[in-house]
Amino acid sequence: MARYTGPTCKPCRRARQTLCNSKTCAFERRPYPPGEHGRGRIRESQYQIQLREKQKARYIYGILERQFRRYYQEAARSRTVTGERLLQILETRLDNVVFRARFAQTRPQARQLVNHGHFLVNGKKVNIPSYRLREGDVVTMRERSKDLLIVQHALDTADHATPEWITVNTDGREITITQLPSRQQVDTQIQEQLIVELYSK
């Protein structure tokens, strides 16, 4: 299973904003990039700004470079706006949908729940976090998993609202994809145009 396994808050310091959803993020104590010369970096090139935006998107969704590049290439081949299509691809991953539905407190936790086989898609078991959902798909928890304390705790303490493009039945532990997300419905703080400019070079 390919995922980032480095220091949790290092990407936050690189991106210069909290990405890890931790209340004790190191960025709050050290709001400058990591490394020996982190404090001394003042001027930034356009390439550095674009690269930082791409790395931020990768870390938020828990994706490594090869897979992220494939997502971009697919988005570039589409007839829609490349940046918006890229975000749509990222948002419709199964682990992200589980997180958006508030069944998990973080995306890494949602990834683990999916990987452990707690979810069904249209009645079939799916344990691949990167599984892409389409409009009309129904995601349900397995019968024996519906009483998981970790899921109930996530629902009780969730601090983000359910997006408009999915319908959630918390009692039945069911998620329905009512439509594919538009750019206005994605609240992730990413400037996708910078990512497109980086890969277009």
Rosetta constraint file for C-alpha pairs under 8 A:
AtomPair CA 2 CA 63 HARMONIC 7.68 0.50
AtomPair CA 2 CA 64 HARMONIC 6.91 0.50
AtomPair CA 3 CA 62 HARMONIC 6.08 0.50
AtomPair CA 3 CA 63 HARMONIC 6.23 0.50
AtomPair CA 3 CA 64 HARMONIC 6.31 0.50
AtomPair CA 4 CA 59 HARMONIC 7.52 0.50
AtomPair CA 4 CA 62 HARMONIC 6.64 0.50
AtomPair CA 4 CA 63 HARMONIC 7.48 0.50
AtomPair CA 4 CA 64 HARMONIC 7.10 0.50
AtomPair CA 6 CA 10 HARMONIC 7.86 0.50
AtomPair CA 7 CA 11 HARMONIC 7.93 0.50
AtomPair CA 8 CA 12 HARMONIC 7.96 0.50
AtomPair CA 8 CA 20 HARMONIC 6.95 0.50
AtomPair CA 9 CA 13 HARMONIC 6.48 0.50
AtomPair CA 9 CA 18 HARMONIC 7.95 0.50
AtomPair CA 9 CA 19 HARMONIC 7.87 0.50
AtomPair CA 9 CA 20 HARMONIC 6.67 0.50
AtomPair CA 9 CA 25 HARMONIC 6.15 0.50
AtomPair CA 9 CA 26 HARMONIC 5.81 0.50
AtomPair CA 9 CA 27 HARMONIC 6.95 0.50
AtomPair CA 10 CA 14 HARMONIC 6.30 0.50
AtomPair CA 10 CA 26 HARMONIC 7.91 0.50
AtomPair CA 10 CA 34 HARMONIC 6.72 0.50
AtomPair CA 11 CA 15 HARMONIC 6.00 0.50
AtomPair CA 11 CA 19 HARMONIC 7.58 0.50
AtomPair CA 11 CA 56 HARMONIC 7.19 0.50
AtomPair CA 11 CA 59 HARMONIC 7.17 0.50
AtomPair CA 12 CA 16 HARMONIC 5.83 0.50
AtomPair CA 12 CA 17 HARMONIC 5.42 0.50
AtomPair CA 12 CA 18 HARMONIC 5.09 0.50
AtomPair CA 12 CA 19 HARMONIC 5.39 0.50
AtomPair CA 12 CA 20 HARMONIC 6.98 0.50
AtomPair CA 12 CA 25 HARMONIC 7.99 0.50
AtomPair CA 12 CA 26 HARMONIC 7.90 0.50
AtomPair CA 12 CA 27 HARMONIC 6.22 0.50
AtomPair CA 13 CA 17 HARMONIC 6.55 0.50
AtomPair CA 13 CA 18 HARMONIC 7.58 0.50
AtomPair CA 13 CA 26 HARMONIC 7.43 0.50
AtomPair CA 13 CA 27 HARMONIC 5.26 0.50
AtomPair CA 13 CA 30 HARMONIC 7.49 0.50
AtomPair CA 13 CA 31 HARMONIC 6.32 0.50
AtomPair CA 13 CA 32 HARMONIC 5.91 0.50
AtomPair CA 13 CA 33 HARMONIC 4.96 0.50
AtomPair CA 13 CA 34 HARMONIC 6.26 0.50
AtomPair CA 14 CA 32 HARMONIC 7.42 0.50
AtomPair CA 14 CA 33 HARMONIC 4.80 0.50
AtomPair CA 14 CA 34 HARMONIC 6.51 0.50
AtomPair CA 14 CA 52 HARMONIC 7.32 0.50
AtomPair CA 15 CA 33 HARMONIC 7.74 0.50
AtomPair CA 15 CA 52 HARMONIC 6.14 0.50
AtomPair CA 15 CA 53 HARMONIC 7.42 0.50
AtomPair CA 15 CA 55 HARMONIC 7.97 0.50
AtomPair CA 15 CA 56 HARMONIC 6.11 0.50
AtomPair CA 16 CA 27 HARMONIC 7.19 0.50
AtomPair CA 16 CA 31 HARMONIC 6.50 0.50
AtomPair CA 16 CA 32 HARMONIC 6.58 0.50
AtomPair CA 16 CA 33 HARMONIC 6.95 0.50
AtomPair CA 17 CA 27 HARMONIC 6.88 0.50
AtomPair CA 18 CA 22 HARMONIC 7.91 0.50
AtomPair CA 18 CA 25 HARMONIC 6.81 0.50
AtomPair CA 18 CA 27 HARMONIC 6.44 0.50
AtomPair CA 18 CA 28 HARMONIC 7.97 0.50
AtomPair CA 19 CA 59 HARMONIC 7.96 0.50
AtomPair CA 19 CA 60 HARMONIC 6.52 0.50
AtomPair CA 20 CA 25 HARMONIC 7.26 0.50
AtomPair CA 20 CA 60 HARMONIC 7.80 0.50
AtomPair CA 21 CA 25 HARMONIC 7.73 0.50
AtomPair CA 21 CA 106 HARMONIC 7.42 0.50
AtomPair CA 24 CA 28 HARMONIC 7.49 0.50
AtomPair CA 25 CA 29 HARMONIC 7.65 0.50
AtomPair CA 26 CA 30 HARMONIC 6.00 0.50
AtomPair CA 26 CA 31 HARMONIC 7.85 0.50
AtomPair CA 27 CA 31 HARMONIC 4.76 0.50
AtomPair CA 27 CA 32 HARMONIC 7.32 0.50
AtomPair CA 32 CA 38 HARMONIC 5.98 0.50
AtomPair CA 32 CA 39 HARMONIC 5.92 0.50
AtomPair CA 33 CA 38 HARMONIC 4.59 0.50
AtomPair CA 33 CA 39 HARMONIC 6.87 0.50
AtomPair CA 34 CA 38 HARMONIC 5.20 0.50
AtomPair CA 37 CA 41 HARMONIC 6.60 0.50
AtomPair CA 44 CA 48 HARMONIC 6.18 0.50
AtomPair CA 44 CA 49 HARMONIC 6.84 0.50
AtomPair CA 45 CA 49 HARMONIC 6.50 0.50
AtomPair CA 46 CA 50 HARMONIC 6.27 0.50
AtomPair CA 47 CA 51 HARMONIC 6.01 0.50
AtomPair CA 47 CA 198 HARMONIC 7.09 0.50
AtomPair CA 48 CA 52 HARMONIC 6.03 0.50
AtomPair CA 49 CA 53 HARMONIC 6.39 0.50
AtomPair CA 49 CA 194 HARMONIC 7.80 0.50
AtomPair CA 50 CA 54 HARMONIC 6.41 0.50
AtomPair CA 50 CA 194 HARMONIC 5.01 0.50
AtomPair CA 50 CA 195 HARMONIC 5.94 0.50
AtomPair CA 50 CA 197 HARMONIC 7.30 0.50
AtomPair CA 50 CA 198 HARMONIC 5.76 0.50
AtomPair CA 51 CA 55 HARMONIC 6.14 0.50
AtomPair CA 51 CA 195 HARMONIC 7.33 0.50
AtomPair CA 51 CA 198 HARMONIC 6.82 0.50
AtomPair CA 52 CA 56 HARMONIC 6.01 0.50
AtomPair CA 53 CA 57 HARMONIC 6.32 0.50
AtomPair CA 53 CA 190 HARMONIC 6.86 0.50
AtomPair CA 53 CA 191 HARMONIC 6.88 0.50
AtomPair CA 53 CA 192 HARMONIC 7.81 0.50
AtomPair CA 53 CA 194 HARMONIC 6.70 0.50
AtomPair CA 53 CA 195 HARMONIC 6.47 0.50
AtomPair CA 54 CA 58 HARMONIC 6.28 0.50
AtomPair CA 54 CA 194 HARMONIC 7.66 0.50
AtomPair CA 54 CA 195 HARMONIC 5.36 0.50
AtomPair CA 55 CA 59 HARMONIC 6.18 0.50
AtomPair CA 56 CA 60 HARMONIC 6.15 0.50
AtomPair CA 56 CA 190 HARMONIC 7.79 0.50
AtomPair CA 57 CA 61 HARMONIC 6.37 0.50
AtomPair CA 57 CA 190 HARMONIC 6.63 0.50
AtomPair CA 58 CA 62 HARMONIC 5.77 0.50
AtomPair CA 58 CA 63 HARMONIC 5.03 0.50
AtomPair CA 58 CA 64 HARMONIC 6.55 0.50
AtomPair CA 58 CA 65 HARMONIC 7.45 0.50
AtomPair CA 58 CA 68 HARMONIC 6.94 0.50
AtomPair CA 59 CA 63 HARMONIC 6.42 0.50
AtomPair CA 61 CA 90 HARMONIC 7.12 0.50
AtomPair CA 61 CA 96 HARMONIC 7.37 0.50
AtomPair CA 61 CA 107 HARMONIC 7.06 0.50
AtomPair CA 62 CA 107 HARMONIC 7.67 0.50
AtomPair CA 62 CA 108 HARMONIC 7.33 0.50
AtomPair CA 63 CA 67 HARMONIC 6.58 0.50
AtomPair CA 63 CA 68 HARMONIC 6.22 0.50
AtomPair CA 64 CA 68 HARMONIC 6.20 0.50
AtomPair CA 65 CA 69 HARMONIC 6.03 0.50
AtomPair CA 66 CA 70 HARMONIC 6.41 0.50
AtomPair CA 67 CA 71 HARMONIC 6.32 0.50
AtomPair CA 68 CA 72 HARMONIC 6.32 0.50
AtomPair CA 69 CA 73 HARMONIC 6.20 0.50
AtomPair CA 70 CA 74 HARMONIC 6.20 0.50
AtomPair CA 71 CA 75 HARMONIC 6.19 0.50
AtomPair CA 71 CA 86 HARMONIC 6.53 0.50
AtomPair CA 71 CA 89 HARMONIC 7.07 0.50
AtomPair CA 72 CA 76 HARMONIC 6.05 0.50
AtomPair CA 72 CA 82 HARMONIC 7.73 0.50
AtomPair CA 72 CA 86 HARMONIC 6.01 0.50
AtomPair CA 73 CA 77 HARMONIC 6.33 0.50
AtomPair CA 74 CA 78 HARMONIC 6.59 0.50
AtomPair CA 75 CA 81 HARMONIC 8.00 0.50
AtomPair CA 75 CA 82 HARMONIC 5.14 0.50
AtomPair CA 75 CA 83 HARMONIC 7.36 0.50
AtomPair CA 75 CA 85 HARMONIC 5.31 0.50
AtomPair CA 75 CA 86 HARMONIC 5.25 0.50
AtomPair CA 75 CA 89 HARMONIC 7.87 0.50
AtomPair CA 76 CA 82 HARMONIC 5.11 0.50
AtomPair CA 78 CA 82 HARMONIC 7.10 0.50
AtomPair CA 78 CA 85 HARMONIC 7.57 0.50
AtomPair CA 80 CA 84 HARMONIC 7.62 0.50
AtomPair CA 80 CA 85 HARMONIC 6.54 0.50
AtomPair CA 81 CA 85 HARMONIC 6.10 0.50
AtomPair CA 82 CA 86 HARMONIC 6.13 0.50
AtomPair CA 82 CA 196 HARMONIC 7.20 0.50
AtomPair CA 83 CA 87 HARMONIC 6.45 0.50
AtomPair CA 83 CA 192 HARMONIC 5.08 0.50
AtomPair CA 83 CA 193 HARMONIC 5.90 0.50
AtomPair CA 83 CA 195 HARMONIC 7.60 0.50
AtomPair CA 83 CA 196 HARMONIC 6.29 0.50
AtomPair CA 84 CA 88 HARMONIC 6.21 0.50
AtomPair CA 84 CA 182 HARMONIC 7.43 0.50
AtomPair CA 84 CA 183 HARMONIC 5.86 0.50
AtomPair CA 84 CA 192 HARMONIC 7.32 0.50
AtomPair CA 85 CA 89 HARMONIC 6.21 0.50
AtomPair CA 86 CA 90 HARMONIC 6.36 0.50
AtomPair CA 86 CA 192 HARMONIC 7.99 0.50
AtomPair CA 87 CA 91 HARMONIC 6.03 0.50
AtomPair CA 87 CA 183 HARMONIC 7.55 0.50
AtomPair CA 87 CA 186 HARMONIC 7.79 0.50
AtomPair CA 87 CA 192 HARMONIC 7.63 0.50
AtomPair CA 88 CA 92 HARMONIC 6.23 0.50
AtomPair CA 88 CA 180 HARMONIC 7.09 0.50
AtomPair CA 88 CA 181 HARMONIC 6.01 0.50
AtomPair CA 88 CA 182 HARMONIC 7.11 0.50
AtomPair CA 88 CA 183 HARMONIC 7.73 0.50
AtomPair CA 89 CA 93 HARMONIC 6.86 0.50
AtomPair CA 89 CA 132 HARMONIC 7.52 0.50
AtomPair CA 90 CA 96 HARMONIC 7.69 0.50
AtomPair CA 91 CA 96 HARMONIC 6.00 0.50
AtomPair CA 91 CA 97 HARMONIC 6.88 0.50
AtomPair CA 91 CA 181 HARMONIC 7.48 0.50
AtomPair CA 91 CA 186 HARMONIC 7.88 0.50
AtomPair CA 92 CA 96 HARMONIC 6.74 0.50
AtomPair CA 92 CA 97 HARMONIC 6.27 0.50
AtomPair CA 92 CA 132 HARMONIC 5.62 0.50
AtomPair CA 92 CA 133 HARMONIC 5.39 0.50
AtomPair CA 92 CA 134 HARMONIC 7.36 0.50
AtomPair CA 92 CA 180 HARMONIC 7.62 0.50
AtomPair CA 93 CA 97 HARMONIC 6.32 0.50
AtomPair CA 93 CA 129 HARMONIC 6.77 0.50
AtomPair CA 93 CA 130 HARMONIC 5.10 0.50
AtomPair CA 93 CA 131 HARMONIC 5.54 0.50
AtomPair CA 93 CA 132 HARMONIC 4.74 0.50
AtomPair CA 93 CA 133 HARMONIC 6.30 0.50
AtomPair CA 94 CA 98 HARMONIC 6.27 0.50
AtomPair CA 94 CA 114 HARMONIC 7.69 0.50
AtomPair CA 94 CA 128 HARMONIC 7.70 0.50
AtomPair CA 94 CA 129 HARMONIC 5.45 0.50
AtomPair CA 94 CA 130 HARMONIC 5.97 0.50
AtomPair CA 94 CA 131 HARMONIC 5.36 0.50
AtomPair CA 94 CA 132 HARMONIC 6.09 0.50
AtomPair CA 94 CA 133 HARMONIC 6.44 0.50
AtomPair CA 95 CA 99 HARMONIC 6.36 0.50
AtomPair CA 95 CA 107 HARMONIC 6.52 0.50
AtomPair CA 95 CA 110 HARMONIC 5.23 0.50
AtomPair CA 95 CA 111 HARMONIC 4.95 0.50
AtomPair CA 95 CA 114 HARMONIC 6.47 0.50
AtomPair CA 95 CA 129 HARMONIC 4.89 0.50
AtomPair CA 95 CA 130 HARMONIC 6.74 0.50
AtomPair CA 95 CA 131 HARMONIC 7.99 0.50
AtomPair CA 96 CA 100 HARMONIC 6.06 0.50
AtomPair CA 96 CA 107 HARMONIC 6.14 0.50
AtomPair CA 96 CA 110 HARMONIC 7.14 0.50
AtomPair CA 96 CA 111 HARMONIC 7.89 0.50
AtomPair CA 97 CA 101 HARMONIC 6.04 0.50
AtomPair CA 98 CA 102 HARMONIC 6.59 0.50
AtomPair CA 98 CA 103 HARMONIC 5.65 0.50
AtomPair CA 98 CA 104 HARMONIC 6.58 0.50
AtomPair CA 98 CA 110 HARMONIC 5.89 0.50
AtomPair CA 99 CA 103 HARMONIC 5.83 0.50
AtomPair CA 99 CA 104 HARMONIC 5.07 0.50
AtomPair CA 99 CA 105 HARMONIC 6.69 0.50
AtomPair CA 99 CA 106 HARMONIC 6.23 0.50
AtomPair CA 99 CA 107 HARMONIC 5.60 0.50
AtomPair CA 99 CA 110 HARMONIC 5.63 0.50
AtomPair CA 100 CA 160 HARMONIC 7.90 0.50
AtomPair CA 100 CA 161 HARMONIC 7.79 0.50
AtomPair CA 100 CA 162 HARMONIC 5.91 0.50
AtomPair CA 100 CA 163 HARMONIC 6.93 0.50
AtomPair CA 101 CA 162 HARMONIC 5.66 0.50
AtomPair CA 101 CA 163 HARMONIC 7.89 0.50
AtomPair CA 101 CA 166 HARMONIC 7.71 0.50
AtomPair CA 101 CA 168 HARMONIC 6.35 0.50
AtomPair CA 101 CA 175 HARMONIC 7.05 0.50
AtomPair CA 102 CA 154 HARMONIC 6.25 0.50
AtomPair CA 102 CA 155 HARMONIC 5.57 0.50
AtomPair CA 102 CA 158 HARMONIC 6.13 0.50
AtomPair CA 102 CA 160 HARMONIC 7.60 0.50
AtomPair CA 102 CA 161 HARMONIC 7.98 0.50
AtomPair CA 102 CA 162 HARMONIC 7.13 0.50
AtomPair CA 103 CA 110 HARMONIC 7.34 0.50
AtomPair CA 103 CA 151 HARMONIC 5.14 0.50
AtomPair CA 103 CA 152 HARMONIC 7.47 0.50
AtomPair CA 103 CA 154 HARMONIC 5.78 0.50
AtomPair CA 103 CA 155 HARMONIC 5.96 0.50
AtomPair CA 104 CA 109 HARMONIC 5.86 0.50
AtomPair CA 104 CA 110 HARMONIC 5.15 0.50
AtomPair CA 104 CA 150 HARMONIC 7.50 0.50
AtomPair CA 104 CA 151 HARMONIC 5.98 0.50
AtomPair CA 104 CA 154 HARMONIC 5.22 0.50
AtomPair CA 104 CA 155 HARMONIC 7.49 0.50
AtomPair CA 105 CA 109 HARMONIC 6.62 0.50
AtomPair CA 105 CA 110 HARMONIC 7.51 0.50
AtomPair CA 105 CA 154 HARMONIC 5.13 0.50
AtomPair CA 105 CA 157 HARMONIC 7.96 0.50
AtomPair CA 105 CA 158 HARMONIC 6.56 0.50
AtomPair CA 106 CA 110 HARMONIC 6.31 0.50
AtomPair CA 107 CA 111 HARMONIC 6.03 0.50
AtomPair CA 108 CA 112 HARMONIC 6.30 0.50
AtomPair CA 109 CA 113 HARMONIC 6.31 0.50
AtomPair CA 110 CA 114 HARMONIC 6.25 0.50
AtomPair CA 111 CA 115 HARMONIC 6.04 0.50
AtomPair CA 111 CA 129 HARMONIC 5.48 0.50
AtomPair CA 112 CA 116 HARMONIC 6.11 0.50
AtomPair CA 113 CA 117 HARMONIC 6.72 0.50
AtomPair CA 113 CA 118 HARMONIC 5.95 0.50
AtomPair CA 113 CA 119 HARMONIC 7.81 0.50
AtomPair CA 114 CA 118 HARMONIC 5.80 0.50
AtomPair CA 114 CA 119 HARMONIC 6.08 0.50
AtomPair CA 114 CA 126 HARMONIC 7.28 0.50
AtomPair CA 114 CA 127 HARMONIC 5.07 0.50
AtomPair CA 114 CA 128 HARMONIC 6.54 0.50
AtomPair CA 114 CA 129 HARMONIC 5.78 0.50
AtomPair CA 115 CA 127 HARMONIC 4.57 0.50
AtomPair CA 115 CA 128 HARMONIC 5.94 0.50
AtomPair CA 115 CA 129 HARMONIC 6.29 0.50
AtomPair CA 116 CA 127 HARMONIC 6.41 0.50
AtomPair CA 117 CA 125 HARMONIC 6.72 0.50
AtomPair CA 117 CA 126 HARMONIC 6.40 0.50
AtomPair CA 117 CA 127 HARMONIC 4.80 0.50
AtomPair CA 118 CA 125 HARMONIC 7.93 0.50
AtomPair CA 118 CA 127 HARMONIC 7.65 0.50
AtomPair CA 118 CA 141 HARMONIC 5.72 0.50
AtomPair CA 118 CA 142 HARMONIC 5.58 0.50
AtomPair CA 118 CA 145 HARMONIC 5.95 0.50
AtomPair CA 119 CA 125 HARMONIC 6.17 0.50
AtomPair CA 119 CA 126 HARMONIC 6.28 0.50
AtomPair CA 119 CA 127 HARMONIC 7.25 0.50
AtomPair CA 119 CA 139 HARMONIC 6.70 0.50
AtomPair CA 119 CA 140 HARMONIC 5.68 0.50
AtomPair CA 119 CA 141 HARMONIC 4.44 0.50
AtomPair CA 119 CA 142 HARMONIC 5.65 0.50
AtomPair CA 120 CA 124 HARMONIC 4.97 0.50
AtomPair CA 120 CA 125 HARMONIC 4.34 0.50
AtomPair CA 120 CA 126 HARMONIC 5.69 0.50
AtomPair CA 120 CA 139 HARMONIC 5.62 0.50
AtomPair CA 120 CA 140 HARMONIC 5.21 0.50
AtomPair CA 120 CA 141 HARMONIC 5.99 0.50
AtomPair CA 120 CA 142 HARMONIC 6.41 0.50
AtomPair CA 121 CA 125 HARMONIC 6.34 0.50
AtomPair CA 121 CA 126 HARMONIC 6.38 0.50
AtomPair CA 121 CA 137 HARMONIC 6.86 0.50
AtomPair CA 121 CA 138 HARMONIC 5.77 0.50
AtomPair CA 121 CA 139 HARMONIC 4.57 0.50
AtomPair CA 121 CA 140 HARMONIC 6.54 0.50
AtomPair CA 122 CA 137 HARMONIC 6.19 0.50
AtomPair CA 122 CA 138 HARMONIC 5.22 0.50
AtomPair CA 122 CA 139 HARMONIC 6.31 0.50
AtomPair CA 122 CA 140 HARMONIC 7.83 0.50
AtomPair CA 123 CA 139 HARMONIC 7.89 0.50
AtomPair CA 123 CA 140 HARMONIC 7.61 0.50
AtomPair CA 126 CA 131 HARMONIC 7.78 0.50
AtomPair CA 133 CA 137 HARMONIC 6.37 0.50
AtomPair CA 133 CA 177 HARMONIC 7.67 0.50
AtomPair CA 134 CA 177 HARMONIC 6.94 0.50
AtomPair CA 134 CA 179 HARMONIC 7.96 0.50
AtomPair CA 134 CA 180 HARMONIC 7.13 0.50
AtomPair CA 135 CA 177 HARMONIC 5.23 0.50
AtomPair CA 135 CA 178 HARMONIC 5.79 0.50
AtomPair CA 135 CA 179 HARMONIC 5.02 0.50
AtomPair CA 135 CA 180 HARMONIC 5.93 0.50
AtomPair CA 136 CA 176 HARMONIC 6.55 0.50
AtomPair CA 136 CA 177 HARMONIC 5.21 0.50
AtomPair CA 136 CA 178 HARMONIC 5.74 0.50
AtomPair CA 136 CA 179 HARMONIC 7.21 0.50
AtomPair CA 137 CA 176 HARMONIC 5.97 0.50
AtomPair CA 137 CA 177 HARMONIC 5.49 0.50
AtomPair CA 138 CA 174 HARMONIC 7.05 0.50
AtomPair CA 138 CA 175 HARMONIC 5.70 0.50
AtomPair CA 138 CA 176 HARMONIC 4.54 0.50
AtomPair CA 138 CA 177 HARMONIC 6.50 0.50
AtomPair CA 139 CA 174 HARMONIC 5.72 0.50
AtomPair CA 139 CA 175 HARMONIC 4.93 0.50
AtomPair CA 139 CA 176 HARMONIC 6.30 0.50
AtomPair CA 140 CA 172 HARMONIC 7.88 0.50
AtomPair CA 140 CA 173 HARMONIC 5.84 0.50
AtomPair CA 140 CA 174 HARMONIC 4.42 0.50
AtomPair CA 140 CA 175 HARMONIC 6.26 0.50
AtomPair CA 141 CA 145 HARMONIC 6.16 0.50
AtomPair CA 141 CA 146 HARMONIC 5.90 0.50
AtomPair CA 141 CA 173 HARMONIC 5.77 0.50
AtomPair CA 141 CA 174 HARMONIC 6.74 0.50
AtomPair CA 142 CA 146 HARMONIC 6.42 0.50
AtomPair CA 146 CA 151 HARMONIC 7.99 0.50
AtomPair CA 146 CA 172 HARMONIC 7.92 0.50
AtomPair CA 146 CA 173 HARMONIC 6.56 0.50
AtomPair CA 147 CA 151 HARMONIC 7.69 0.50
AtomPair CA 147 CA 152 HARMONIC 7.39 0.50
AtomPair CA 148 CA 152 HARMONIC 6.58 0.50
AtomPair CA 149 CA 153 HARMONIC 5.98 0.50
AtomPair CA 150 CA 154 HARMONIC 6.17 0.50
AtomPair CA 151 CA 155 HARMONIC 6.29 0.50
AtomPair CA 152 CA 156 HARMONIC 6.18 0.50
AtomPair CA 153 CA 157 HARMONIC 6.11 0.50
AtomPair CA 154 CA 158 HARMONIC 5.60 0.50
AtomPair CA 162 CA 166 HARMONIC 7.35 0.50
AtomPair CA 162 CA 167 HARMONIC 7.98 0.50
AtomPair CA 162 CA 168 HARMONIC 7.80 0.50
AtomPair CA 163 CA 185 HARMONIC 6.77 0.50
AtomPair CA 163 CA 186 HARMONIC 7.92 0.50
AtomPair CA 164 CA 185 HARMONIC 6.93 0.50
AtomPair CA 165 CA 177 HARMONIC 6.41 0.50
AtomPair CA 165 CA 178 HARMONIC 5.55 0.50
AtomPair CA 165 CA 179 HARMONIC 5.21 0.50
AtomPair CA 165 CA 180 HARMONIC 6.37 0.50
AtomPair CA 165 CA 181 HARMONIC 5.67 0.50
AtomPair CA 165 CA 185 HARMONIC 7.49 0.50
AtomPair CA 166 CA 175 HARMONIC 6.74 0.50
AtomPair CA 166 CA 176 HARMONIC 5.60 0.50
AtomPair CA 166 CA 177 HARMONIC 4.68 0.50
AtomPair CA 166 CA 178 HARMONIC 5.35 0.50
AtomPair CA 166 CA 179 HARMONIC 7.05 0.50
AtomPair CA 167 CA 175 HARMONIC 5.72 0.50
AtomPair CA 167 CA 176 HARMONIC 5.07 0.50
AtomPair CA 167 CA 177 HARMONIC 6.57 0.50
AtomPair CA 167 CA 178 HARMONIC 6.67 0.50
AtomPair CA 168 CA 173 HARMONIC 7.50 0.50
AtomPair CA 168 CA 174 HARMONIC 5.82 0.50
AtomPair CA 168 CA 175 HARMONIC 4.62 0.50
AtomPair CA 168 CA 176 HARMONIC 6.46 0.50
AtomPair CA 169 CA 173 HARMONIC 5.66 0.50
AtomPair CA 169 CA 174 HARMONIC 5.00 0.50
AtomPair CA 169 CA 175 HARMONIC 6.37 0.50
AtomPair CA 170 CA 174 HARMONIC 6.54 0.50
AtomPair CA 181 CA 185 HARMONIC 5.91 0.50
AtomPair CA 181 CA 186 HARMONIC 6.86 0.50
AtomPair CA 182 CA 186 HARMONIC 6.79 0.50
AtomPair CA 191 CA 195 HARMONIC 7.31 0.50
AtomPair CA 192 CA 196 HARMONIC 6.44 0.50
AtomPair CA 193 CA 197 HARMONIC 6.20 0.50
AtomPair CA 194 CA 198 HARMONIC 6.21 0.50
AtomPair CA 195 CA 199 HARMONIC 6.37 0.50
AtomPair CA 196 CA 200 HARMONIC 5.97 0.50
AtomPair CA 197 CA 201 HARMONIC 6.67 0.50
